[in-house]
């Protein structure tokens, strides 16, 4: 009788230990994902500010009334995926305009902003890579045993990750 009680205590203790370890892995992944999301949001906000600084220079130089009007959107309503996509469209519009009007490259102020934009873009790529790597870890925990049990009890589900590169390649292949 005493042996069966001890065996039950050992088994329950072992299961609680495994549950705690799996839960800790989830908590660490969640903390990393939250940090990556904060970094991405900060870099996207800086990208928006830098893009806004280019508008008056280009409008004045090219005598445009409207340019990069998508920047007028309230980005607070968007999640970081939507912000990234919107700012990527505006960023591409900027560089298309610069390619079509090389006289813009004579502006030192614009060149400085473009350099800052380039540095910021590198930071965004790094933050997205960290986010994607962490989401992959999290999603592996959600589907693998025994952490799947923790995910079930805590109601964790797979998270979405950035896959713009794959989407762009798919769109390019579909155009051919």
C-alpha positions in Angstrom: 0.0 0.0 0.0 2.7 2.4 1.0 4.7 1.5 -2.1 1.8 2.3 -4.4 1.2 5.7 -2.7 4.9 6.5 -3.2 4.9 5.4 -6.8 1.8 7.6 -7.4 3.5 10.5 -5.8 6.7 10.0 -7.9 4.7 9.7 -11.1 2.6 12.8 -10.3 5.7 14.7 -9.3 7.4 13.7 -12.6 4.4 14.7 -14.7 4.3 18.1 -12.9 8.0 18.5 -13.5 7.6 17.8 -17.2 4.6 20.2 -17.3 6.6 22.9 -15.6 9.5 22.6 -18.0 7.3 22.7 -21.0 5.4 25.7 -19.7 8.7 27.5 -19.0 9.7 26.9 -22.7 6.4 28.4 -23.8 6.8 31.4 -21.5 10.4 32.0 -22.7 9.2 31.9 -26.4 6.3 34.2 -25.6 8.6 36.7 -24.0 10.9 36.6 -27.0 8.0 37.0 -29.4 6.7 40.0 -27.5 10.1 41.6 -27.5 10.5 41.0 -31.2 7.1 42.5 -31.9 8.0 45.6 -29.8 11.3 46.0 -31.8 9.5 45.5 -35.1 6.9 48.1 -34.2 9.6 50.6 -33.1 11.5 50.1 -36.4 8.3 50.4 -38.4 7.5 53.7 -36.6 10.9 55.0 -37.3 10.5 53.9 -41.0 7.3 55.8 -41.2 8.9 58.9 -39.7 11.8 58.7 -42.1 9.5 58.3 -45.1 7.4 61.3 -43.9 10.6 63.3 -43.9 11.2 62.5 -47.6 7.8 63.7 -48.7 8.3 67.5 -48.5 11.7 67.2 -50.2 10.3 65.2 -53.1 7.1 67.1 -53.4 9.0 70.4 -53.6 11.7 69.1 -56.0 9.2 67.5 -58.4 6.4 70.0 -57.8 3.9 67.3 -56.8 0.7 67.9 -54.9 0.3 64.3 -53.8 3.0 61.7 -53.0 3.0 58.7 -50.7 -0.5 59.3 -49.5 -0.7 55.9 -47.8 1.5 57.4 -45.0 -1.6 59.4 -44.0 -3.2 56.2 -42.7 -3.4 55.8 -38.9 -1.0 52.9 -38.4 -2.1 52.3 -34.8 -5.1 50.5 -36.1 -2.9 47.9 -37.9 -1.0 45.0 -36.6 2.7 44.8 -37.3 2.2 42.6 -40.4 -0.2 45.1 -41.9 2.1 48.0 -41.0 5.0 46.3 -42.5 3.2 45.6 -45.8 1.9 49.2 -46.0 5.2 50.8 -45.3 6.9 48.4 -47.8 4.6 49.6 -50.5 5.4 53.3 -49.7 9.1 52.5 -49.5 9.0 50.9 -52.9 7.0 53.9 -54.3 9.7 56.2 -52.9 12.6 54.3 -54.6 10.6 54.0 -57.9 10.2 57.8 -57.9 13.9 58.3 -57.1 14.9 55.9 -59.9 12.8 57.8 -62.3 14.1 61.2 -61.2 17.8 61.0 -60.6 18.0 64.7 -59.9 16.6 63.9 -56.5 19.9 62.3 -55.5 21.5 65.8 -55.6 19.8 66.6 -52.3 22.1 66.0 -49.3 19.1 66.0 -46.9 17.4 63.3 -49.0 20.6 61.3 -49.2 21.0 61.4 -45.4 17.4 60.2 -44.9 17.9 57.5 -47.4 21.0 56.3 -45.6 19.0 56.3 -42.3 16.2 54.4 -44.1 18.7 51.8 -45.3 20.0 51.3 -41.8 16.5 51.0 -40.4 15.6 48.5 -43.1 18.5 46.3 -42.0 17.2 46.5 -38.4 13.7 45.5 -39.5 15.1 42.5 -41.4 17.0 41.4 -38.3 14.0 41.9 -36.0 11.8 40.0 -38.4 14.3 37.1 -38.6 14.4 37.0 -34.8 10.6 37.0 -34.7 10.3 34.3 -37.3 12.9 32.1 -35.6 11.1 32.4 -32.3 7.7 31.8 -33.8 9.1 28.6 -35.4 10.3 27.5 -31.9 6.9 28.3 -30.4 5.0 26.5 -33.1 7.2 23.4 -32.7 6.3 23.4 -29.0 2.6 23.7 -29.9 2.7 20.5 -32.1 5.2 18.3 -30.3 4.7 16.0 -27.4 4.7 16.5 -24.4 4.5 20.3 -24.8 1.4 19.8 -26.9 -0.4 18.9 -23.7 0.6 22.2 -22.1 -0.5 24.1 -25.3 -3.9 22.3 -25.1 -4.4 23.3 -21.4 -3.1 26.8 -21.9 -5.0 27.2 -25.2 -1.8 28.1 -27.2 -2.2 28.0 -30.9 0.3 28.3 -33.7 1.4 31.9 -34.4 1.7 33.5 -37.8 5.1 34.5 -39.1 6.5 36.8 -41.7 6.8 35.1 -45.0 6.8 38.0 -47.4 9.8 36.7 -49.3 8.0 33.4 -50.1 4.9 35.3 -51.1 6.8 37.7 -53.4 8.5 34.7 -55.1 5.1 33.1 -55.5 3.7 36.2 -57.1 6.7 36.6 -59.4 6.3 33.0 -60.6 2.6 33.5 -61.1 3.2 36.5 -63.4 5.3 34.4 -65.8 
